[in-house]
Amino acid sequence: MARGMHRHRRIRLDNLRDTKIATRAFKKPGKVKARTRRDAKVIAKIKATPEGVGYASEIQSWLSDLLEKPFTKISAEEIKSAIA
């Protein structure tokens, strides 16, 4: 690698780090709004699903993430308390 590349690597990496931090802060409000919309949509799908019918994979994944356990270990009572 050329000497110039070595000489300015630290500057380039610092600028990249600062850009990532700024981008993350800029996008945070939109991601919070999107997460809220997604949660409301998934809860509506759970409530619309008839009793005894399995949930779609996106709902299973959402519930697993929310309750922090595999979907196969989640009971109906836990689902009801999670969406209440």
N, CA, C and O of each residue as an XYZ file, in Angstrom:
336
protein
N       0.841     -1.168      0.000
C       0.000      0.000      0.000
C       0.889      1.234      0.000
O       1.968      1.236      0.593
N       0.439      2.252     -0.650
C       1.223      3.483     -0.730
C       1.288      4.163      0.634
O       0.431      3.969      1.495
N       2.323      4.956      0.793
C       2.509      5.636      2.079
C       1.348      6.558      2.407
O       0.963      6.687      3.569
N       0.792      7.195      1.394
C      -0.326      8.111      1.629
C      -1.540      7.402      2.189
O      -2.274      7.952      3.010
N      -1.744      6.181      1.740
C      -2.883      5.410      2.244
C      -2.700      5.131      3.738
O      -3.643      5.245      4.520
N      -1.471      4.764      4.124
C      -1.212      4.500      5.528
C      -1.338      5.767      6.346
O      -1.881      5.755      7.450
N      -0.839      6.852      5.803
C      -0.777      8.102      6.543
C      -2.181      8.613      6.874
O      -2.398      9.208      7.929
N      -3.126      8.379      5.970
C      -4.453      8.961      6.161
C      -5.520      7.937      6.549
O      -6.711      8.244      6.587
N      -5.076      6.734      6.832
C      -6.047      5.700      7.199
C      -6.817      6.079      8.460
O      -8.040      5.943      8.508
N      -6.105      6.551      9.475
C      -6.752      6.919     10.738
C      -7.781      8.025     10.512
O      -8.877      7.970     11.069
N      -7.446      9.016      9.710
C      -8.380     10.115      9.414
C      -9.612      9.562      8.704
O     -10.739      9.916      9.048
N      -9.404      8.713      7.737
C     -10.510      8.143      6.964
C     -11.409      7.304      7.865
O     -12.633      7.401      7.768
N     -10.835      6.490      8.731
C     -11.619      5.662      9.634
C     -12.383      6.496     10.658
O     -13.521      6.177     11.002
N     -11.754      7.562     11.143
C     -12.448      8.446     12.081
C     -13.636      9.128     11.416
O     -14.708      9.241     12.012
N     -13.444      9.581     10.177
C     -14.547     10.216      9.453
C     -15.678      9.221      9.206
O     -16.852      9.575      9.317
N     -15.333      7.989      8.875
C     -16.341      6.958      8.656
C     -17.120      6.680      9.941
O     -18.343      6.546      9.908
N     -16.423      6.593     11.062
C     -17.071      6.375     12.351
C     -18.033      7.515     12.685
O     -19.159      7.278     13.121
N     -17.580      8.747     12.479
C     -18.425      9.908     12.765
C     -19.658      9.933     11.864
O     -20.749     10.295     12.304
N     -19.480      9.550     10.614
C     -20.604      9.507      9.682
C     -21.614      8.458     10.117
O     -22.820      8.697     10.066
N     -21.133      7.303     10.544
C     -22.046      6.243     11.011
C     -22.836      6.699     12.231
O     -24.033      6.432     12.328
N     -22.179      7.383     13.161
C     -22.849      7.869     14.365
C     -23.915      8.892     14.003
O     -25.027      8.848     14.530
N     -23.579      9.810     13.108
C     -24.534     10.838     12.697
C     -25.721     10.223     11.961
O     -26.863     10.631     12.176
N     -25.462      9.256     11.103
C     -26.532      8.601     10.353
C     -27.467      7.862     11.291
O     -28.687      7.919     11.131
N     -26.906      7.172     12.264
C     -27.720      6.438     13.224
C     -28.634      7.395     13.995
O     -29.809      7.092     14.203
N     -28.105      8.541     14.419
C     -28.906      9.518     15.151
C     -29.982     10.124     14.257
O     -31.088     10.399     14.722
N     -29.673     10.333     12.982
C     -30.622     10.927     12.047
C     -31.782      9.978     11.751
O     -32.924     10.418     11.615
N     -31.499      8.695     11.652
C     -32.528      7.719     11.276
C     -33.339      7.195     12.458
O     -34.363      6.542     12.256
N     -32.903      7.466     13.681
C     -33.551      6.899     14.851
C     -35.038      7.252     14.964
O     -35.835      6.346     15.208
N     -35.460      8.513     14.801
C     -36.888      8.827     14.938
C     -37.764      8.064     13.946
O     -38.844      7.598     14.310
N     -37.325      7.934     12.732
C     -38.093      7.203     11.733
C     -38.198      5.731     12.062
O     -39.232      5.108     11.821
N     -37.129      5.170     12.615
C     -37.150      3.752     12.979
C     -38.084      3.511     14.161
O     -38.745      2.474     14.222
N     -38.148      4.446     15.093
C     -39.060      4.312     16.230
C     -40.499      4.341     15.727
O     -41.319      3.531     16.157
N     -40.815      5.264     14.822
C     -42.163      5.343     14.257
C     -42.506      4.068     13.493
O     -43.618      3.553     13.610
N     -41.563      3.561     12.718
C     -41.809      2.339     11.946
C     -42.029      1.153     12.874
O     -42.882      0.307     12.605
N     -41.280      1.082     13.948
C     -41.431     -0.015     14.903
C     -42.817      0.047     15.555
O     -43.456     -0.986     15.753
N     -43.278      1.252     15.885
C     -44.602      1.420     16.480
C     -45.689      0.990     15.503
O     -46.637      0.307     15.890
N     -45.557      1.387     14.234
C     -46.530      0.991     13.213
C     -46.540     -0.518     13.039
O     -47.605     -1.131     12.957
N     -45.352     -1.122     12.984
C     -45.262     -2.574     12.803
C     -45.887     -3.301     13.984
O     -46.594     -4.291     13.792
N     -45.640     -2.829     15.201
C     -46.222     -3.464     16.384
C     -47.744     -3.416     16.331
O     -48.407     -4.411     16.624
N     -48.302     -2.268     15.961
C     -49.758     -2.138     15.879
C     -50.323     -3.060     14.807
O     -51.383     -3.657     14.995
N     -49.617     -3.179     13.679
C     -50.080     -4.037     12.587
C     -50.061     -5.509     12.997
O     -50.996     -6.248     12.689
N     -49.020     -5.933     13.680
C     -48.906     -7.328     14.092
C     -49.941     -7.649     15.164
O     -50.530     -8.730     15.146
N     -50.171     -6.735     16.090
C     -51.186     -6.964     17.128
C     -52.558     -7.091     16.487
O     -53.357     -7.931     16.900
N     -52.843     -6.265     15.480
C     -54.128     -6.371     14.778
C     -54.253     -7.726     14.082
O     -55.330     -8.321     14.071
N     -53.155     -8.213     13.501
C     -53.191     -9.531     12.848
C     -53.419    -10.643     13.868
O     -54.137    -11.603     13.587
N     -52.815    -10.520     15.046
C     -53.007    -11.529     16.083
C     -54.470    -11.558     16.515
O     -55.058    -12.629     16.664
N     -55.052    -10.381     16.713
C     -56.450    -10.312     17.144
C     -57.400    -10.805     16.057
O     -58.470    -11.331     16.363
N     -57.019    -10.638     14.783
C     -57.876    -11.060     13.680
C     -57.763    -12.550     13.380
O     -58.610    -13.101     12.676
N     -56.743    -13.205     13.896
C     -56.551    -14.633     13.646
C     -57.548    -15.429     14.476
O     -57.615    -15.245     15.691
N     -58.331    -16.315     13.844
C     -59.310    -17.112     14.597
C     -58.634    -18.058     15.586
O     -57.485    -18.461     15.409
N     -59.378    -18.395     16.623
C     -58.867    -19.325     17.650
C     -58.568    -20.682     17.022
O     -59.364    -21.188     16.232
N     -57.441    -21.266     17.363
C     -57.096    -22.593     16.873
C     -56.348    -22.587     15.546
O     -55.895    -23.639     15.095
N     -56.212    -21.438     14.920
C     -55.476    -21.341     13.651
C     -54.069    -20.858     13.974
O     -53.890    -19.980     14.818
N     -53.074    -21.426     13.307
C     -51.700    -21.038     13.553
C     -51.404    -19.630     13.073
O     -52.103    -19.095     12.212
N     -50.369    -19.037     13.633
C     -49.967    -17.685     13.263
C     -49.000    -17.725     12.085
O     -48.314    -18.722     11.861
N     -48.959    -16.632     11.340
C     -48.014    -16.499     10.233
C     -46.597    -16.412     10.805
O     -46.407    -16.115     11.985
N     -45.625    -16.670      9.961
C     -44.240    -16.689     10.433
C     -43.787    -15.329     10.942
O     -42.998    -15.263     11.884
N     -44.268    -14.239     10.340
C     -43.861    -12.916     10.821
C     -44.402    -12.663     12.225
O     -43.743    -12.008     13.032
N     -45.594    -13.174     12.524
C     -46.163    -13.011     13.854
C     -45.392    -13.867     14.853
O     -45.111    -13.421     15.966
N     -45.051    -15.080     14.467
C     -44.272    -15.949     15.345
C     -42.928    -15.312     15.682
O     -42.490    -15.333     16.832
N     -42.285    -14.748     14.672
C     -40.990    -14.115     14.885
C     -41.122    -12.906     15.806
O     -40.297    -12.710     16.698
N     -42.161    -12.093     15.591
C     -42.390    -10.906     16.411
C     -42.629    -11.299     17.867
O     -42.074    -10.686     18.779
N     -43.459    -12.325     18.082
C     -43.733    -12.781     19.438
C     -42.474    -13.338     20.104
O     -42.233    -13.088     21.285
N     -41.683    -14.082     19.361
C     -40.442    -14.635     19.910
C     -39.496    -13.529     20.338
O     -38.859    -13.612     21.388
N     -39.412    -12.498     19.521
C     -38.536    -11.376     19.838
C     -39.065    -10.608     21.047
O     -38.292    -10.201     21.914
N     -40.373    -10.413     21.101
C     -40.977     -9.652     22.190
C     -40.841    -10.383     23.529
O     -40.503     -9.774     24.544
N     -41.108    -11.690     23.523
C     -41.087    -12.472     24.765
C     -39.736    -13.116     25.053
O     -39.538    -13.728     26.102
N     -38.807    -12.970     24.104
C     -37.428    -13.464     24.264
C     -37.365    -14.966     24.568
O     -36.646    -15.409     25.463
N     -38.144    -15.736     23.790
C     -38.094    -17.194     23.900
C     -38.576    -17.771     22.579
O     -39.246    -17.074     21.817
N     -38.254    -19.020     22.288
C     -38.704    -19.635     21.041
C     -40.234    -19.695     20.992
O     -40.896    -19.850     22.018
N     -40.778    -19.568     19.779
C     -42.234    -19.544     19.643
C     -42.869    -20.826     20.162
O     -43.975    -20.792     20.700
N     -42.190    -21.945     20.008
C     -42.752    -23.223     20.460
C     -42.899    -23.274     21.979
O     -43.655    -24.098     22.493
N     -42.200    -22.422     22.696
C     -42.268    -22.397     24.165
C     -43.239    -21.335     24.683
O     -43.377    -21.171     25.895
N     -43.919    -20.605     23.777
C     -44.831    -19.530     24.174
C     -46.238    -20.094     24.326
O     -46.729    -20.805     23.448
N     -46.881    -19.774     25.443
C     -48.246    -20.254     25.687
C     -49.264    -19.204     25.227
O     -48.913    -18.053     24.968
N     -50.514    -19.618     25.133
C     -51.584    -18.714     24.718
C     -51.780    -17.586     25.731
O     -52.098    -16.461     25.347
N     -51.593    -17.877     27.014
C     -51.728    -16.850     28.044
C     -50.664    -15.767     27.893
O     -50.936    -14.582     28.082
N     -49.453    -16.191     27.551
C     -48.380    -15.214     27.339
C     -48.669    -14.329     26.135
O     -48.364    -13.136     26.150
N     -49.250    -14.902     25.102
C     -49.593    -14.119     23.920
C     -50.669    -13.106     24.279
O     -50.579    -11.944     23.883
N     -51.687    -13.532     25.024
C     -52.751    -12.615     25.414
C     -52.217    -11.479     26.277
O     -52.624    -10.329     26.108
N     -51.311    -11.789     27.198
C     -50.762    -10.728     28.061
C     -49.827     -9.815     27.271
O     -49.700     -8.635     27.600
N     -49.175    -10.336     26.243
C     -48.251     -9.519     25.451
C     -48.990     -8.500     24.586
O     -48.488     -7.397     24.368
N     -50.172     -8.856     24.092
C     -50.889     -7.934     23.219
C     -51.888     -7.077     23.980
O     -52.534     -6.215     23.385
N     -52.029     -7.293     25.272
C     -52.969     -6.500     26.069
C     -52.423     -5.129     26.359
O     -53.084     -4.328     27.020
